[in-house]
Amino acid sequence: MQKRKLGKSNLEVSALGLGCMGMSFGYGPAADKKEMISLIRTAVERGVTFFDTAEVYGPFTNEELVGEALTPFRDQVVIATKFGFAPDPKGGPGWSALNSRPEHIKEVAEASLKRLRTDVIDLFYQHRVDPNVPIEDVAGAVRDLIQQGKVKHFGLSEPGAQTIRRAHAVQPVTAIQSEYSLWWRRPEEEVLPTLEELGIGFVPFSPLGKGFLTGKITENTKFDSTDFRNVVPRFTPEARKANQSLVDLLSKVAERKMATPAQIALAWLLAQKPWIVPIPGTTKLLRLEENLAAASVELTLDDLRDIDSASSKIRVEGARYPDRLEQLTGR
């Protein structure tokens, strides 16, 4: 597996990371813990060195899973986790309240270190920008944790360009994590140019469009009652039917390249910038291997032009989040 550096930082990771959220949360019932530990360890054996979790996934159970799985390989891997929500202590979905007050950030860091079974968090993201706490205070709190040796790098998830600049002025930001794929390209407008200018890495989550770009989801697919996609406008049966043309485009290129639509979607992201590191998630070994093989799919300039030209004619139907979640992004 090739390596990439996240921006101008010295943080080097595998060209593809592994998003671990779906193992515990978001896409139906939590998967079997033993199987997921085995899957994470297989990813390490296949060259993955970058693993993504958050306290709110579960809440808490995903960090515990990742911590247990990676303990034998701790010095070989980079673990990213996140603060910024107030997870529901009753175990409900933890998207109810934001909390990025400096004292809370420090409490979260201590709790995450325990769950991850480590003495340092490699990359600590603010999960969503908290409008009630100046970003300078957030950056200052993480700077303190870095000075204490509890955190190595600072990141932000789904921020706006101005917030990135303000945070970076207080504590250099190593990576921004936001949704980015062929069916959600808004980061290209302001975020990516800002990152290029400041020398910050970019970590796209949902690089396969929450599974849609794999070609395995049709208008007739039924999701589990606990699956987050049930409330996503882009996943109504009508939107799925309308958005099939994007998958058809990927399938055409995939056929030519002897690859799969998912591999083309990931290869396209990798081809955008050398400091982009997508983190596809999966609970299946077969999909893990398929995703990792995307790192060796070569898209030529002509391929990229063809994809851009054809995709620019496709209008993606449906919002990527329900309103209340979209309002938490881009601030």
Secondary structure, 3 states (H helix, E strand, C coil): CCEEECECCCCEEECCCEECHHHCCCECCCCCHHHHHHHHHHHHHCCCCEEECCCCCCCCHHHHHHHHHHHHHHHHCEEEEEECECCCCCCCCCCCCECCCHHHHHHHHHHHHHHCCCCCEEEEEECCCCCCCCHHHHHHHHHHHHHCCCEEEEEEECCCHHHHHHHHHHCCEEEEEEECECCECHHHCCHHHHHHHHCEEEEEECCCCCCHHHCCCCCCCCCCCCEHHHHCHHHCHHHHHHHHHHHHHHHHHHHHHCCCHHHHHHHHHHHHCCCECCCCECCCHHHHHHHHHHHHCCCCHHHHHHHHHHHHCCCCCCCCCCHHHHCCCCC
